[in-house]
Structure formats: structure tokens, C-alpha cells
Amino acid sequence: MKRALNEADASRVSTPPSAAAGHRTRAPSGGAAPSLSYVIPTIGVPEHLEKCLASIYRDGERLDVPAELVVVWQAPSAGDAEGAGDAADAVDAGDGGNAGGAGGSAALRELCGRLAAARPGAIAGAPRIVELPRPAGFARAANDGIAVSSGDWIALVNDDVVLEAGWARRLLGAAGGDSGVAAAQGINVMAGGEGDGESDGDGGGDGGGEEERVDGAGLAWNQRLQAVQLGRGEPVEAWAAEAAHWVRRRVIRAPDDGRTDRDARGAGPRHTGSRRPPPEAASKRAGRQAGSALSYGVSATAAIYRRDALVEVSAAGDALRPFEERLDSYYEDVELADRLHAAGYGALVVPAARAEHAGALSSRSPQAARRRTRRVYANRLLVLARLLGRGFWLSLPVLLARDVVDALRRPKTAPMPGDLEPPGIVDLVCAWARAARLLPRFAHLGRGRRTLRRGPTLGAPAPSPAAAGGGVESRRPSGRHRSVQPVLTAVAPHWHDEEHLAGLARNWPTDASFELIVVDNGSDGDLTELAASRSNVSVLNPGRNLGFGAAVNRGAAAAGGDLILILNTDAVPEPGALDTLVEAMANHPDAAGLAPRLLGADDAPQAGWQLRRLPTLRTLVGYCCFVEPGPQPEPAAGTPVEQPAACALLLRRAAFENAGGMDERFWPAWFEDVDLARRLADRGERVLYWPDAVFRHGLGASVPRLGYGAFLAAYYRNLDHYARKHHGGGGALLLRAVLVGAALLRIVLLPLRRPRRARGRGDALAGLWRLVVGAVAGWRGR
């Protein structure tokens, strides 16, 4: 069974001098920002990932400045074959991915360590490992990797791609000097020939004994308004020989006036870009590297993207998340290409840069192939809705009719590996239903051509940039545009608690040094007015319940302050409390954070509940018997606290990031702060109690809405995860056995005593029985 990577250490990074204005990135410690960052979305450490990583280390040797490596691990459900298939399908994006292989963080670090030893200096430091607790789709995985990268160029490489040595250097040489080029790729060669990209030579691969074919060399719109990979299936040598004439023959041109024209063969729709290309771009295009060609866009299978261009078109605005996450997988690179093109940027194909691609490994089972086909047809409609604006409705009957033609007509030629299966009518109906469901949230139609909906203003979950020693890190996007840099940023996850949230916003200081970011995991109304009148209050809307830990990560990723205050919406600072915390942190530079004093509505201190020791296995056995430790006396000011509750907890950004941020597998809440406290303690970090800063805390506002049964299931499922993570599988098995016995005993005693959180005995019975079933099943299904 594959498990998600354990959180591990990551080190502080510094802001690169080349970062664009208002765009904060961080460079690996111990050196300047790399010019290139490799980003690999994957679901494991299978054989093809090992080949991919080996080719990246080999390719990195050719760069003048060592590159950085970011690996985004999407962990499939443990022991769930179907989940593993879904995971592979999710990471595929039409171009690869595989659920095979085992290992984990240790295996990945060991693999990269061997490669680094064989090719020292190819990659700057150890790889950054970004963990996603479950498959989230190619777009989300790519965004999370890009968000923590720090290179001026970002090389997005699928885990089933093998780069030929010199791939990145050739792409950078062709596109790096042209500010009008936002992306570049080489020729992706279909796997299967004898050429394997292993050559260390400077020239292109020889293709081996078999004739190599192009797996996809760029993107354009064809006459059927479909995004196509240009040159797919053509012999490589023949295609490369004609590349110099490719612009005139096949590709949608990008003239200097910022417009896109049809070529002689009607390659796609004509539309006007939102801005002209940079003025210096026109003069540089004439001198572009011989043999390269302009393209409408590039395939995200293996391509490099200019960071500044991604910042300009990033839908999130406040964070570098260029891919449209609503698309999940497939057509996300097409939609990004369209936004870049509309902003006046071109794309480049460089035949001298070669890569071998295995081709949609994760979609070759019948079930995965059907899911893939449905996703492609649904996402094509969504992208065209954004592209065409009002014209989408006029084109819709034609688009649907063409889909039906695809279902009725079978291809005359043998498909290449990775090609789509012809859709059935059921597949089309499912695709159309998905598109109809997402269409209202995907684009504001009816406002004219190319009206783009501004995406959710959120960053990725916030793990940190990587350490020289390696390890798993949280996701950290590139920054927010601010006129005044905050000193302290409070991150408040919100879930259906508008009353307390309104009180928090109302009592939040107006000083711009104190920023409040609300991450909306779910609300009963519109929160836009919350931030409308306050320049230092903002709302991030991920569109779903991320859970407390993931919401904290996303808020911290978008934060402007170097002090991060994790805050419940029912915890309100008293006047002067924030100033007190900032001053105390300045006076205690060795402290990782501070825990303020919590008072209830009746002025009763909550230190006995708020400040605890880290739980031992014996303590967890007590929790499973529904017995919690007795209250501890309130400590003196400046006393180190092992386990401060995260309802109001101030941490230095560096400490939070270096510990790996919140573990998002603790969903929706409970034990994520205990886990973070243990990782901080393992690193030797100290959190001090500071009662001079006082917060009013409502205590447990979300539990009544969640319900007794759901609360028990979430709490003890997360306890089980914590036990497995820190006390091993044997400890977790012991705790589950104790929990089952204690829950059954409580059921027997229900006539004598009803749990206080339950609405009635029937509610208590249902909740306890759900707890028993979950514990016996080992909490499978999440």
C-alpha cells in the first residue's frame, strides 16, 4: 500500500533579485535564484519516474547555473486499486503518469541522492518535494509545484518523459532572449524506438534503428475548434527538416499587432488579443534561433514557461497559479496557451530539443480511457466557452454535432499510444453534463469575446521551499501585490460561521501592518463584502472545503507578513494584542512562535485546554477511551509550550515552512496542530506562552454544525493518522482496538448517560456505531 509522503524538513530560502515587482519567490538556500526550475507532477517512484529524474540530472549538467528540482507527489488512496488508477488518471493531463511503483519520501530522497552523487552540481541542493494527500489533477499538481519554484523559467516535465541531454539549454537558448516568447518546447518523440535520450552528446538523438515519430510538437486550433498537437505521428526527421517553414505551413501566426490570424489552411479561430506584444519582441523575432518555429502554444508534457509571463496571466492574481484548476486534467495547457496568446505572447517549438514520451500510461485501462475521453470532451467545451465569449452559444450546436460525429465515425488509421478512445454516446452525455455543471463557474458568458473569469484568489497549500538537506515541503506561491508590506498575517479558515467571522473582521485592526486572510471553506452567503471596505482583509475562495490544515497552508502561501497567525474565526484579538505579539517576537528571536492567552466569554482562561504536552501512546489510549488529560495550571509568561492549540497561534514563517506546514491529510480538522507541534519540537523549535496578548475565544463553534457522528469520525480518523505517523502501525492498531471496545461500551451505557455533544440518544447511537465501523475498517475511504 502506498502512503502519502511524510512531512520532512525544508530550509529557508531567500528572495531572488530577479523576481518581478510584486512577485515574491524564494531561492534555494546557499545560492542565487536558479534560472530554471524543473517541476515534475507524479504519483509515485515507478521505473519511468526514475528514468525521468535521471534524464533531468543529466540535462541539468548542461546548464550554466544549477537548476532546482520540484517533485509534486499526489498520493493515491492506500491499498485502493481503483483509487490508484484514479490517481494515475488525475496526474495524466493527457500525457502520462502512472500509479505503479512503491516507496515514499525516503525512496525518493535516496533515488535523488544517488543521481546527485553521480552528477554533482546538476541540481542545486536536494529536491523540493510537495505533497498532495490525494490525487488532485494535473492542473493543481502543476500549480503547486510552480508556486514553490524560484527559477526565471519553469520546466514542466511529466514523470514519463525522458529528456535528451541539452534539452533545457537548447530551449533557453532559443527563447530566453525574446521577451515576446512565454513558452517553448522541443520535439516529443513517441517512446518505443531505440533512441532513449541517454546520449550525453550535444546534438540531437539519432532515433535508433526504428523510425521515430512525433508524439506532439505544439498546440493549435484546427477547423473543428479542437486543440491539436501539431506534427503528431509524423516521422521526426521529416518534420524537423520542415520546421523552418512551419510557421507558414501549419501554425496560427502571432503577428506583431497582437492579433491571431488563420493560416492558409484555416488552423483556428481569429480573435484579438487583450494587449500588444512587448515592443522589443518584434525586433527580436527576426533573429530567433534558426530552425525554431512559432506555435499557438506548447504541450505541458515537456515544456518551459517564462515566469514573468505566467505572473501576468495567472488567474489567481495574488499567487502564481497559472493553470486553470477547474479543468483538473486535459486542456489545461490549451487554456493557458490561449491566455498567454491573448496577452501578446508567443510560443516556440525548437526541434533541436528532444524528449521521449511514453504516452498516457495512466489512461490505458478501459475505465481510465473512458474517464479520460469524457474529461477531454467536457474540458474542450469549457475552454471554448472562455475563448469565444458570446460566440460560444452560436457555435454550441456545431460543437455538439462534431462530438456526435466523433462518436459515430471510427478512425481510419491505427491510433498512436496515448490517443483518445472514440467516445460513445454515454461518454458524450457524461462529458456534456460535466461541462454544463461547471460552465456557470468557469466563465462569465455574454460579456463579449475573451471575457475571462478571475479565478479564486488563493495560493497553493503552503509548504516551504527546499532545504539543502532535502525533504518534503509545503507549497508557497509567489506573493501578493501590496503597497504596504504586512508585518503579521492572520490566516483564518472559515466554515459556515459568518457570525463569528463578522465579529473578527469588525474587530480587526485597520493598521495595514496587520493583514487578515480568510480562507472560505464553505459559507452560507457571499463574503465579498467582507473585504470590500478593508484594504488589509482579503478572502480566498478555493470553491470547496479544503479542511483546516490545507486552508492554513493556502492562506500562509498568499500571506505578506513574515509572522503567520493561525486563527479560528471565533478567536478575536483584544486591542493591542497583535502589537504585543510582534514586539515579543522581536525580543525573542530564538522563539519559533508565541501562544497568546485565550479567555472565554465569561473571562475564564482556557489555558488548560489550549496548552498541553505532546500526546504519548498512553495519552492517545485515554483519548480512545473518551478520557482526556486533566487540566494543567496556567504557566508563567515565556514558558515553552509543547502543544499549543492552533485556534490562535503565532509562528514565524520560516519555522512554519521549514517544518513543512500543516499536514493536509488531517481532514477536515483536529490533530493537524498536534502534528505540527511535534514536527516543530523535533526540529528543536520553541513556542512560548505569552499571556500579555489576550484573545477572546468562543471554543468549538464548528462542532454543533458538523454533527456528533461526523465529529467523532473526523476526530478519531485523524487520531489514527497521527498515531500511524508518529507511533507506527502497531500503535495505531492498538488504538483502534481500544476505540472499538470503548465505543461499544458507550453504546451499552447510553440508557444511563448521553454524550453531551449529541442531540439525543439516537444521534449518539448512530455516531458511535459509525465510529465502530470506521475503526474496524481501518478508516478506509478517505
C-alpha positions in Angstrom: 0.0 0.0 0.0 1.3 3.4 -1.0 1.1 6.1 1.6 1.5 9.8 1.1 4.9 11.2 1.8 5.7 12.0 5.4 6.3 15.7 6.1 10.0 16.4 6.4 12.3 19.3 6.9 12.8 22.0 4.4 15.1 25.0 4.7 14.7 28.7 4.4 15.1 30.4 1.1 15.7 33.9 0.1 14.1 36.3 -2.4 15.8 36.2 -5.8 16.9 39.5 -7.1 15.4 38.8 -10.5 11.8 38.5 -9.2 9.3 40.7 -10.9 7.9 43.6 -9.0 5.2 42.5 -6.6 6.1 38.8 -7.3 7.9 37.2 -4.4 9.7 34.0 -4.9 12.3 32.2 -2.9 15.6 30.8 -4.0 17.3 27.7 -2.6 19.4 28.4 0.4 23.1 28.9 -0.1 23.0 30.5 -3.6 21.3 32.8 -6.1 18.0 32.0 -7.7 18.3 29.4 -10.4 17.5 30.4 -13.9 15.4 27.2 -14.4 13.2 25.1 -12.1 12.2 21.6 -13.1 8.7 20.7 -11.9 7.5 17.1 -12.1 4.0 16.1 -11.1 3.9 12.4 -10.2 2.1 9.7 -8.2 5.0 7.6 -7.0 8.5 6.4 -7.7 8.0 3.9 -10.5 10.6 2.9 -13.1 9.6 5.6 -15.6 9.9 8.3 -12.9 13.4 7.1 -12.2 14.3 7.4 -15.8 12.7 10.9 -15.9 14.7 12.0 -12.9 17.9 10.6 -14.3 17.4 12.5 -17.5 16.8 15.7 -15.6 20.0 15.4 -13.6 21.8 14.6 -16.9 20.1 17.6 -18.6 20.9 19.9 -15.7 24.6 19.4 -16.1 24.4 21.3 -19.4 23.1 24.5 -17.7 25.3 27.4 -16.8 23.6 27.8 -13.4 22.4 24.7 -11.5 18.7 24.3 -11.7 16.3 23.4 -8.9 14.1 20.3 -8.9 10.5 20.3 -7.5 8.6 17.0 -7.4 4.8 17.1 -6.7 3.6 13.8 -5.2 -0.1 13.0 -5.5 -0.6 10.1 -3.1 -3.3 7.6 -4.1 -5.6 6.0 -1.5 -3.6 3.4 0.4 -4.4 -0.1 -0.7 -7.1 1.0 -3.1 -6.5 -0.2 -6.6 -9.3 1.8 -8.0 -8.0 4.9 -6.2 -4.6 4.2 -7.6 -6.0 4.1 -11.0 -7.8 7.4 -10.4 -4.6 8.9 -9.1 -2.8 7.9 -12.2 -5.6 9.2 -14.4 -5.7 12.5 -12.5 -2.0 13.3 -12.9 -2.0 12.3 -16.5 -3.3 15.6 -18.1 -3.4 13.6 -21.3 0.3 12.9 -21.4 1.4 10.4 -18.8 1.5 9.4 -15.2 1.4 6.0 -13.6 0.3 4.7 -10.2 2.9 2.0 -10.3 5.8 1.8 -8.0 6.3 2.0 -4.3 8.4 3.8 -2.0 7.8 7.1 -0.3 9.8 10.1 0.7 12.8 8.0 1.8 12.9 6.2 -1.5 12.6 9.4 -3.5 15.3 11.1 -1.5 17.5 8.0 -1.8 17.0 8.0 -5.6 17.8 11.7 -6.0 20.8 11.3 -3.7 22.2 8.6 -6.0 21.6 10.7 -9.1 23.1 13.8 -7.4 26.2 11.8 -6.4 26.6 10.6 -10.0 26.2 14.1 -11.4 27.2 16.6 -8.7 26.2 20.2 -9.3 23.5 19.4 -11.8 20.7 20.3 -9.4 21.0 23.0 -6.7 20.7 21.2 -3.4 18.2 18.5 -2.7 14.8 18.3 -4.5 11.8 20.1 -3.1 9.0 17.6 -2.5 5.5 18.9 -2.5 2.9 16.5 -1.1 -0.7 16.3 -2.0 -2.7 14.0 0.3 -4.8 12.6 -2.6 -5.0 12.9 -6.4 -5.9 16.5 -7.3 -5.5 16.6 -11.1 -2.6 17.7 -13.3 -3.5 21.4 -13.1 -3.5 21.5 -9.3 -0.3 19.5 -9.1 1.5 21.7 -11.6 0.3 24.8 -9.9 1.6 23.6 -6.5 5.0 22.8 -8.0 5.2 26.1 -9.8 4.1 28.0 -6.7 7.2 27.0 -4.8 9.7 27.2 -7.7 12.0 30.1 -7.9 13.6 30.0 -11.4 13.1 32.6 -14.0 12.0 29.8 -16.3 9.9 26.8 -15.2 10.4 23.4 -16.9 7.2 21.4 -16.6 8.0 17.7 -17.2 5.7 14.7 -17.0 7.1 11.8 -15.0 7.0 9.5 -18.0 9.2 11.8 -20.1 12.9 11.2 -20.7 14.8 14.3 -21.7 17.8 14.3 -24.1 20.9 15.9 -22.6 20.9 19.6 -23.5 17.1 19.8 -23.8 16.7 22.8 -21.4 19.8 24.6 -22.7 18.5 24.5 -26.2 15.1 25.8 -25.2 16.6 28.5 -23.1 18.9 29.5 -25.9 16.1 29.8 -28.4 13.5 31.5 -26.2 15.5 33.2 -23.4 16.5 36.3 -25.3 13.0 37.0 -26.7 10.7 38.7 -24.2 7.8 38.0 -26.5 8.1 34.3 -26.0 6.3 32.9 -23.0 6.8 29.1 -23.6 9.0 26.8 -25.6 9.2 23.1 -26.2 11.1 20.7 -28.3 10.0 17.6 -30.2 8.4 15.0 -28.1 9.2 11.6 -29.6 6.9 8.7 -29.1 8.5 6.0 -26.9 9.3 2.7 -28.5 12.2 3.4 -30.8 15.7 2.6 -29.9 16.6 6.3 -29.1 16.3 6.7 -25.4 17.7 10.1 -24.8 20.7 8.7 -22.9 23.3 10.3 -25.0 25.5 12.9 -23.3 26.3 14.4 -26.7 25.4 17.9 -27.7 23.5 17.0 -30.8 20.0 15.5 -31.2 19.4 11.9 -30.7 19.8 9.6 -33.7 16.4 7.9 -33.2 17.9 4.4 -33.0 17.2 1.7 -35.5 13.4 2.4 -35.8 11.9 5.4 -37.4 10.8 7.8 -34.6 7.5 9.6 -34.7 6.5 12.9 -33.3 4.3 12.5 -30.1 3.1 16.1 -30.3 5.2 19.2 -31.1 2.9 22.1 -30.1 -0.7 23.2 -29.9 -3.1 24.9 -32.4 -6.8 25.1 -33.1 -8.0 23.1 -36.1 -11.0 23.8 -38.3 -13.2 21.8 -35.9 -12.2 24.1 -33.0 -10.2 21.3 -31.4 -6.8 21.8 -29.9 -4.4 19.6 -31.7 -0.8 18.6 -31.1 1.0 19.6 -34.3 3.0 17.0 -36.2 1.6 14.1 -34.1 2.5 10.9 -35.8 4.8 12.3 -38.4 8.3 11.0 -38.8 10.7 13.0 -36.7 13.4 13.7 -39.2 10.9 14.7 -41.9 9.1 17.0 -39.5 12.3 18.6 -38.2 13.6 19.2 -41.7 10.5 21.3 -42.4 10.4 23.2 -39.1 11.9 26.3 -40.6 8.8 26.6 -42.8 6.4 25.5 -40.2 5.0 29.0 -39.4 3.8 29.5 -43.0 2.6 25.9 -43.4 0.7 25.0 -40.2 0.7 27.2 -37.2 -1.5 30.1 -36.3 0.7 33.1 -36.7 1.3 35.7 -34.0 1.8 38.9 -35.9 3.3 42.0 -34.2 -0.1 43.7 -33.9 -1.2 41.3 -31.3 -3.8 39.6 -33.5 -4.1 35.9 -34.3 -4.9 35.1 -37.9 -5.9 32.0 -39.6 -3.2 30.5 -41.8 -3.8 29.3 -45.3 -5.3 26.1 -44.0 -7.7 27.6 -41.6 -5.9 26.4 -38.5 -8.2 28.1 -36.0 -10.4 31.0 -34.9 -9.4 34.6 -35.4 -9.6 36.8 -32.3 -8.0 39.9 -30.9 -5.5 39.7 -28.0 -6.0 41.8 -24.9 -2.7 43.6 -25.4 0.1 44.0 -27.9 3.2 42.0 -27.6 6.1 43.7 -25.9 7.6 46.3 -28.3 11.0 44.8 -28.2 9.6 41.4 -29.2 9.1 42.2 -32.9 12.7 43.2 -33.5 14.0 40.1 -31.8 11.8 37.6 -33.7 13.9 38.0 -36.9 17.0 36.9 -35.0 15.4 33.9 -33.4 17.4 30.7 -33.4 17.4 29.1 -36.8 15.1 26.1 -37.1 12.7 27.1 -34.4 9.1 28.0 -35.2 6.2 29.9 -33.6 3.3 28.0 -32.2 0.0 28.9 -30.7 1.0 27.2 -27.5 3.0 24.3 -26.1 2.0 20.9 -24.7 2.6 20.7 -21.0 4.1 17.2 -21.5 7.6 18.7 -21.5 8.0 22.5 -21.9 9.5 25.6 -20.3 7.5 28.6 -19.3 8.6 32.2 -18.6 7.8 33.1 -15.0 7.1 36.7 -15.7 4.5 35.7 -18.4 2.8 33.3 -16.0 2.6 36.0 -13.4 1.0 38.3 -15.8 -1.8 35.9 -16.9 -2.2 34.0 -13.6 -5.9 33.8 -12.9 -5.3 33.8 -9.2 -3.8 37.2 -9.4 -2.4 37.1 -5.8 -0.5 33.9 -6.4 1.4 32.2 -9.2 -1.1 29.5 -10.2 -1.3 29.7 -13.9 -3.2 26.5 -14.8 -7.0 26.6 -14.5 -7.6 24.1 -11.7 -11.3 23.7 -12.6 -10.2 21.8 -15.7 -8.4 19.3 -13.5 -6.7 17.4 -16.3 -6.7 17.8 -20.1 -6.9 21.1 -22.0 -5.4 22.9 -19.1 -2.3 23.7 -21.2 -4.5 24.8 -24.1 -6.4 27.2 -21.8 -3.1 28.6 -20.5 -1.8 28.9 -24.1 -4.9 30.9 -25.0 -4.4 33.4 -22.1 -0.7 33.8 -23.0 -1.6 34.4 -26.6 -4.3 36.9 -25.7 -1.7 38.8 -23.6 0.5 39.1 -26.7 3.0 36.3 -26.0 4.1 33.7 -28.5 5.3 30.1 -28.1 8.2 28.4 -29.7 9.0 24.9 -30.9 12.7 24.0 -31.0 13.3 20.8 -33.0 16.9 20.5 -31.6 15.5 19.9 -28.2 14.3 16.3 -28.0 12.4 14.3 -25.3 10.9 10.8 -25.4 7.4 10.4 -24.1 5.7 7.1 -23.1 2.3 8.5 -23.8 -0.8 8.4 -21.5 0.3 5.4 -19.4 -2.3 6.1 -16.8 -5.2 6.0 -19.3 -4.7 2.6 -20.9 -7.1 0.6 -18.8 -10.7 0.7 -20.2 -12.1 2.5 -17.2 -9.4 5.1 -17.2 -9.6 5.6 -21.0 -13.4 6.3 -20.7 -12.8 8.8 -17.9 -10.1 10.5 -20.0 -12.3 10.7 -23.1 -15.1 12.2 -21.1 -12.8 14.8 -19.4 -11.3 15.8 -22.7 -14.7 16.5 -24.4 -16.0 18.3 -21.3 -13.0 20.5 -20.9 -12.9 21.4 -24.6 -16.3 22.9 -24.3 -15.3 24.8 -21.2 -12.2 26.2 -22.8 -14.1 27.2 -25.9 -16.7 29.0 -23.7 -13.9 31.1 -22.3 -12.3 31.6 -25.8 -15.4 32.6 -27.7 -17.5 34.5 -25.2 -20.9 35.3 -26.6 -20.0 33.5 -29.8 -19.9 30.2 -27.8 -23.7 30.0 -27.8 -23.8 30.4 -31.6 -21.1 27.7 -32.1 -22.5 25.3 -29.5 -24.8 23.3 -31.9 -21.9 22.8 -34.3 -19.6 21.8 -31.4 -22.0 19.2 -30.1 -22.7 17.9 -33.6 -19.0 17.4 -34.2 -18.8 15.5 -30.9 -21.6 13.2 -32.2 -19.7 12.7 -35.4 -16.7 11.6 -33.4 -18.8 9.0 -31.6 -20.3 7.6 -34.9 -17.1 7.7 -37.0 -14.2 5.4 -36.3 -10.6 6.5 -37.2 -9.2 5.1 -40.4 -5.7 4.9 -39.2 -4.2 3.0 -36.3 -4.0 5.1 -33.2 -0.8 6.0 -31.5 -0.2 5.1 -27.9 -2.0 7.7 -25.8 -4.5 8.7 -28.4 -8.1 9.1 -27.3 -10.5 6.3 -27.5 -13.5 7.2 -29.7 -16.3 8.3 -27.4 -19.6 6.5 -27.1 -22.9 8.3 -26.7 -22.9 7.7 -23.0 -19.4 9.2 -22.8 -20.6 12.3 -24.6 -23.6 12.7 -22.4 -21.4 12.4 -19.3 -19.0 15.0 -20.8 -21.7 17.4 -21.7 -23.2 17.1 -18.2 -19.9 17.8 -16.6 -19.4 20.9 -18.8 -22.9 22.1 -18.1 -22.3 21.8 -14.4 -19.0 23.7 -14.4 -19.9 26.3 -17.1 -21.5 28.9 -14.8 -18.4 28.9 -12.5 -15.9 28.7 -15.3 -16.6 31.8 -17.4 -18.9 34.8 -17.3 -20.5 34.4 -20.7 -22.3 37.1 -22.5 -19.8 39.9 -21.7 -18.1 39.9 -25.1 -15.3 37.9 -26.6 -12.5 36.6 -24.5 -14.0 37.6 -21.2 -12.0 35.8 -18.6 -13.4 35.0 -15.2 -10.9 35.9 -12.5 -10.1 32.7 -10.6 -10.2 32.2 -6.9 -7.7 34.5 -5.1 -5.9 31.7 -3.3 -2.4 30.3 -3.2 -1.4 26.7 -3.1 -1.2 24.9 0.2 1.9 26.4 1.7 4.8 24.1 2.2 8.2 25.6 2.1 11.0 25.9 -0.4 13.5 23.2 -0.1 16.4 22.5 2.1 19.9 21.7 1.3 19.2 18.5 3.3 16.1 17.7 1.3 12.7 16.7 2.4 9.0 17.4 2.0 7.9 20.9 1.9 4.8 22.9 1.9 3.6 24.9 -1.1 4.5 28.6 -1.2 3.3 30.7 -4.0 5.0 33.7 -5.3 3.5 36.5 -3.4 0.9 39.3 -3.3 0.8 42.7 -4.8 0.8 45.2 -1.9 1.6 48.8 -1.4 2.5 48.2 2.3 4.2 45.0 3.4 2.4 43.5 6.3 4.4 42.5 9.4 1.8 40.0 10.6 -0.7 38.0 8.6 -3.5 36.1 10.2 -4.9 33.1 8.4 -8.5 32.3 9.4 -10.1 29.2 7.8 -13.9 29.8 7.7 -16.6 27.2 7.5 -20.2 28.3 7.9 -19.5 30.6 10.8 -20.5 34.0 9.4 -21.5 35.5 12.8 -18.1 34.9 14.4 -16.3 35.9 11.2 -18.1 39.2 11.0 -17.1 39.9 14.6 -13.5 39.0 13.8 -13.4 41.3 10.8 -15.2 44.1 12.7 -12.6 44.0 15.5 -9.6 43.5 13.3 -7.1 46.5 13.4 -7.2 48.9 10.4 -3.4 49.1 10.5 -2.0 47.8 7.2 0.8 46.1 9.1 -1.8 43.5 10.2 -3.3 41.5 7.4 -6.2 39.1 7.7 -6.7 36.4 5.1 -10.0 34.4 5.3 -9.9 31.1 3.5 -13.6 30.3 2.7 -14.0 26.5 3.1 -17.8 27.0 3.0 -20.2 29.8 3.7 -23.9 30.4 3.7 -23.6 33.7 1.9 -21.3 35.9 -0.2 -18.1 37.0 1.6 -17.0 39.5 -1.0 -18.4 42.5 1.0 -16.2 41.4 4.0 -13.1 42.6 2.3 -14.6 45.4 0.1 -14.2 48.1 2.7 -10.9 46.9 4.3 -7.6 47.1 2.4 -6.0 44.7 4.9 -8.7 42.0 4.8 -9.0 39.5 1.9 -10.9 36.4 1.2 -9.6 33.3 -0.6 -12.2 31.1 -2.2 -11.0 27.6 -3.2 -14.5 26.5 -4.1 -14.5 23.5 -1.8 -13.8 22.5 1.8 -10.1 22.1 2.0 -10.1 21.3 5.6 -8.4 23.4 8.3 -4.8 22.4 7.6 -5.0 22.9 3.8 -6.7 26.2 4.3 -4.0 27.4 6.6 -1.4 26.3 4.1 -3.1 28.3 1.3 -3.6 31.3 3.4 0.1 31.2 4.5 1.1 30.8 0.9 -0.6 34.1 0.0 0.5 35.9 3.1 2.6 39.0 3.0 3.9 39.0 6.6 6.8 37.1 8.0 4.8 36.3 11.1 1.8 33.9 10.5 -1.0 34.0 13.0 -3.2 30.8 12.6 -6.6 31.9 13.8 -10.1 30.4 14.3 -12.9 32.7 13.2 -14.2 32.6 16.8 -10.9 33.9 18.3 -10.8 37.7 18.4 -7.7 39.7 19.5 -8.2 42.2 22.2 -7.0 45.8 21.4 -3.2 45.9 21.4 -2.8 42.1 21.4 -1.2 42.0 17.9 1.3 44.7 18.7 2.2 42.8 21.9 2.9 39.6 19.9 5.0 41.4 17.3 7.1 43.1 20.0 7.6 39.9 21.9 8.7 38.1 18.7 11.3 40.8 18.1 12.5 40.4 21.7 12.7 36.6 21.4 14.5 35.9 18.1 15.1 32.3 19.1 11.4 31.5 19.5 9.6 29.9 16.6 6.3 31.3 17.8 4.0 32.5 20.6 0.8 31.2 22.1 -1.4 34.1 23.4 -3.8 33.9 26.3 -7.3 32.7 25.5 -10.3 33.8 27.5 -13.9 32.6 27.2 -16.9 34.8 27.1 -17.1 34.6 30.9 -13.4 35.7 31.2 -12.5 32.2 32.2 -8.9 31.3 31.0 -8.7 28.4 28.6 -5.0 27.5 29.2 -5.9 24.1 30.5 -7.5 23.2 27.1 -5.2 25.3 25.0 -1.7 24.3 26.3 -0.9 20.7 26.6 2.0 18.3 26.4 2.5 16.3 23.2 0.5 13.1 23.5 2.2 9.8 24.2 0.8 6.5 23.1 -0.7 6.2 26.6 -2.3 9.6 26.3 -3.9 8.5 23.0 -5.2 5.3 24.6 -7.0 7.6 27.0 -8.5 9.6 24.1 -9.8 6.4 22.6 -11.4 5.6 25.9 -13.1 9.1 25.7 -10.9 10.3 28.6 -8.8 13.4 28.2 -5.9 14.5 30.4 -6.8 16.7 33.3 -6.3 20.5 33.0 -2.9 21.9 33.6 -2.2 25.1 35.6 -1.6 28.2 33.5 2.2 28.6 33.0 4.2 31.8 33.5 4.9 34.1 30.7 7.7 32.9 28.4 7.3 29.3 29.3 7.9 26.9 26.4 4.7 25.0 25.4 4.9 21.6 23.7 1.4 21.6 22.1 -0.3 24.9 21.8 -3.7 24.8 20.1 -3.8 26.4 16.7 -7.0 28.3 17.3 -4.7 31.3 18.0 -1.0 30.6 17.3 1.7 32.9 16.0 4.6 31.3 14.1 7.5 32.7 12.2 7.0 32.0 8.5 10.4 30.3 8.4 9.6 28.0 11.2 6.2 27.1 9.7 7.7 26.4 6.3 10.8 24.6 7.5 8.6 22.2 9.5 6.6 21.5 6.3 3.4 23.5 7.1 0.2 21.7 8.0 -0.3 18.1 7.0 -3.4 18.2 4.8 -4.2 14.6 5.4 -5.7 15.6 8.7 -9.1 16.5 7.2 -11.3 18.4 7.9 -9.8 19.3 11.3 -8.3 18.0 14.6 -4.7 16.8 15.2 -3.2 18.8 12.4 -1.9 21.3 15.0 -0.7 18.5 17.3 1.3 17.1 14.3 2.7 20.5 13.5 3.7 21.0 17.2 5.5 17.6 17.2 7.4 18.4 14.0 8.4 21.8 15.4 9.6 20.1 18.6 11.5 17.5 16.6 13.4 20.4 14.9 14.3 21.9 18.3 11.9 24.9 17.8 10.3 26.5 20.8 6.8 28.1 21.1 6.4 30.3 24.2 3.3 31.2 26.1 2.7 34.9 26.1 -0.4 35.9 28.2 0.1 39.6 27.7 -1.6 39.2 24.4 -5.2 38.3 25.0 -7.7 36.7 22.6 -11.4 36.1 23.2 -12.3 32.6 22.1 -15.7 31.0 21.5 -14.5 27.4 21.7 -15.8 24.8 19.4 -18.1 26.8 17.1 -18.0 24.3 14.2 -18.8 21.1 16.1 -22.5 21.7 16.5 -23.0 22.3 12.8 -20.8 19.3 11.9 -22.8 16.9 14.0 -21.9 14.4 16.6 -21.3 11.4 14.3 -19.3 13.4 11.7 -17.2 14.9 14.5 -16.4 11.5 16.1 -15.4 10.1 12.7 -13.2 13.0 11.8 -11.6 13.3 15.2 -10.7 9.6 15.6 -9.7 9.1 12.0 -7.2 11.9 12.4 -6.1 10.5 15.7 -5.4 7.2 13.9 -3.4 9.0 11.2 -1.4 10.8 13.9 -0.7 7.5 15.6 0.4 5.8 12.5 2.6 8.7 11.6 4.4 9.1 15.0 3.8 5.7 16.7 3.8 3.3 13.9 1.3 0.8 12.5 1.3 -1.3 15.7 0.4 1.6 17.9 -2.4 2.6 15.5 -3.8 -0.9 15.5 -3.8 -1.0 19.3 -5.6 2.3 19.5 -8.3 1.1 17.0 -8.9 -2.0 19.1 -9.2 0.1 22.3 -11.5 2.6 20.5 -13.9 -0.2 19.3 -14.2 -1.6 22.8 -14.8 1.8 24.4 -17.3 2.8 21.7 -19.3 -0.5 22.2 -19.3 0.0 25.9 -20.6 3.6 25.5 -23.4 2.2 23.3 -24.3 -0.2 26.1 -24.3 2.6 28.6 -26.4 5.0 26.5 -29.6 4.5 28.5 -27.7 5.7 31.6 -25.6 8.5 30.1 -25.9 10.5 26.9 -22.8 12.2 25.4 -23.1 15.9 25.9 -22.3 16.7 22.3 -25.0 14.5 20.9 -28.5 15.9 20.2 -30.1 12.8 21.6 -29.6 9.2 22.3 -30.5 8.2 18.8 -27.9 10.7 17.4 -25.3 9.3 19.9 -26.1 5.7 18.9 -25.7 6.5 15.2 -22.4 8.4 15.8 -20.9 5.7 18.0 -21.8 2.9 15.6 -20.3 4.9 12.7 -17.1 5.2 14.9 -17.0 1.4 15.4 -17.4 0.6 11.7 -14.7 3.2 10.8 -12.2 1.8 13.3 -12.8 -1.8 12.3 -12.4 -0.9 8.6 -9.2 1.0 9.4 -10.7 4.3 8.2 -10.6 3.3 4.6 -12.4 5.6 2.2 -10.6 8.9 3.0 
